[in-house]
């Protein structure tokens, strides 16, 4: 299983007609483009200035793009590497916190 570093940033623009947007990394660096298909919640448009977690991929032209964007909600754990089971662990931990 491959491990990827999770990054965080805020959506600075989104064109719902074209289905493309830009996210600005929290820790600085170049803004990254993304497509609607890169959003985990594709049923709705991303909210501007909301915090999202994402990963990056290198494009053929030497640039990077944000992928696997997921909105970060208040109180959500926001550090550490992403693995295939990270989301499932997060959901389980949130359910435990609500119960007790």
Buried (B, 14 or more C-beta within 10 A) or exposed (E): EEEBEBBBBBBEEBEEEEBBBBBBBBEEEEEBBBBBEBBEEEEEBBEEEEBBBBBBEEEEEEEEBBBBBBBBEEEEEEEEEBBEEBEEEEEEEBEEEEEE
